[in-house]
Each structure stands twice: as structure tokens, then as C-alpha cells.
Amino acid sequence: MTPVLEVDRLAVDIRTPAGTVRAVREVSFAVRSGETLALLGESGCGKSMTAQAIVGLLDPVAHVAGGAVRFDGTDLLTLSPAQRRRLAGPGLAIVFQDALTALNPVQTVGAQLAEPFRIHERLSRRAARARAVELMERVGIPEPGARAGAYPHQFSGGMRQRLLIALAMALRPKVLLADEPTTALDVTVQAQIMELLRELRTEQRTALILITHDLAVVAEQADHVAVMYAGSIVETGRVAEVFSRPRHPYTRGLLDSVPAEVARGTNLRSIPGSPPDLHSVPSGCAFRARCPIAGDVCAEQRPILTEAGPGRLAACHHWKELADD
């Protein structure tokens, strides 16, 4: 199938008091209808910045410095703001991690859920509210008719997240970006939210881009994964293959850090050091200071994504050593 969304060598710069930094470096990936692609990595690796660039919601201090974002073959970065707004809803939608901040605190949830129908489908106030109540029922809000007149702060964290998903899915978007959609929720509610996203993706054939640092969520929910480090993608492939046979030492380090089958009293494994400061990313491979197999070439040449097996890409000079290990 032809990808519904293709990101090609996307670059994003941020202006800071200390100068301009490259927060996203030539990121490329594609996702098809009905598939889930996970963007996986530590906090600060550029996952959320990539999502914001795709939907056109970058902060004023950030701007796209290069690349293309093709939606159904059209480069979104060449469209006017008005053209981008027309795609917001039926084309692309996003679920933010902080529902209380994303929802308008001075509007009822019914009014907020009805707004997409009034703007894009020109429905009357009464008809749009009826559709909003249907959405609330669809995502599991109890007594939706009565609670449509409530405000966001009158809902629990899990219910607010359901409302945010309902708002994003209102116009049946072709692509949904979910940015850490279960942050700060308890484990039971997390499972419910992820199950809701899976159901909506299956029913509507929506392409889902799941932004997370949770390896378990990726293993359970995603078809493909793109691992990010210091603003770049360092490995891609099908989840089962990447998790069972990683081709990049950073991916292996993440997987080894999971405390599975660890005996009591055993030291937990971790990746030494910290991600580099974006103001001073080292030459060559950005991961080399933390890498157990780094060599001279890693300090001299920045690795690029190359084929590391069928359907696999890795940005590592020594990926074959990992493959043979």
C-alpha cells in the first residue's frame, strides 16, 4: 500500500539565547492506513518536535529548516496556513499528553467536541451537539447527554484523555498522532486508553503515529518502530524484529534496561552517561560517548541510515557486529 504520510529528511531548528540548535535532524519515515508506527526514545530526543512539525504546531521559536512532509502525495510544508487548517481534523489530528492543558478550560466539553462539526461540516448548533454526545458515548463517557455541559476540570484524568481522543477522531482523520497519550495515568486507565486507540484505528483504518518512551506499549501496540536519539532516527523496522534482534547499540541498551527476569539483589542495567547537549552534539556518531562498541570511525564519520536486513535500517558503523552477536 502507498503510505498515507511520508516524512522525508525533516529538520527542525530552535532559536535559543545561546544560538540556534538543530532539534530534529533529517528524520524520515512512512506510515500506511491501518498501521501503527511508534516513535521511540528518551525524553528530549525530538519525538514531540517531529509531531508538532508534521501538524504545523511548532512554537514560534522553532521552524522547519528542511525536508518534506507528504500527506497523500501533497507536501504539507508548501501549503498556506488556511490550507493546513482545512486538513486539521479530516486529514491529520493529534492527541496531546496533557489533556487538561489541551482542552479549553472555559468551554464545556460538548461545545468543544461540537466545534469540528460546525466548522468542517457546517452543522447547526443542535446537530453538532448531538454528534458531540455520540462521540462522548463512543469513547466511554458515562451519561454523555448530561455531562456534555460539564467543563474539563470536572472530569478525571482518564476521562479527559478520552475526551481528547474523541476530539481528535471526530472527523475520522486519515492520520492520528498520539503524543504520550497515557502520561500520568494509572496502569488500568493506560490500558483502557490504548485499547480505545486500537479500536478506533481498526474501525476507521486510521494511520497511527504513537510517540512514546514505553517499550511495553510499543511491543503491544505498534507494527513498526523508529528509534530516535539526539534528534535523529537510528533504527527502524518491524517491532518484533527490532526488539528481538536490534541493529543499533542504543536500541540494545534500551531493551537491556528493562528489568525483566532480574533476580532480587541484582544490579539493574542502564545506558551509561546522558544524551548530548544539542548545543554541542559531538562529531561523528552522537551516541559514541555512551556506546560500548564505538571505534575510531565513529568519531570521524556520522553514520547514516543504511539497510541492515530486509525491511530494516540502522545508523551504525558496526551494525553487522550486533547482527552476528
Buried (B, 14 or more C-beta within 10 A) or exposed (E): EEBBBBBBEBBBBBEEEEEBBBBBBBBBBBBBBBBBBBBBBBEBBBBBBBBBBBBBBBEEEBBBBBBBBBBBEBEBBEBEEEEBEEBBBBBBBBBBBBBBEBBEEEBBBBBBBBBBBBBBBEBEEEBBBBBBBEBBBBBBBEEBEEBBEBBBEEBEBBBBBBBBBBBBBBBBBBBBBBBBBBBBBEEEBBBBBBEBBBEBBEEBBBBBBBBBBBBEBBBEBBBBBBBBBBBBBBBBBBBEBBBEBBBBBBBBBBBBEBEEEEEEEEEEEEBEEEBBEBEEBBEBBBBBBBBEBBEEEBEEEBBEBEEBEEEBBBBBBBBEEBBEE
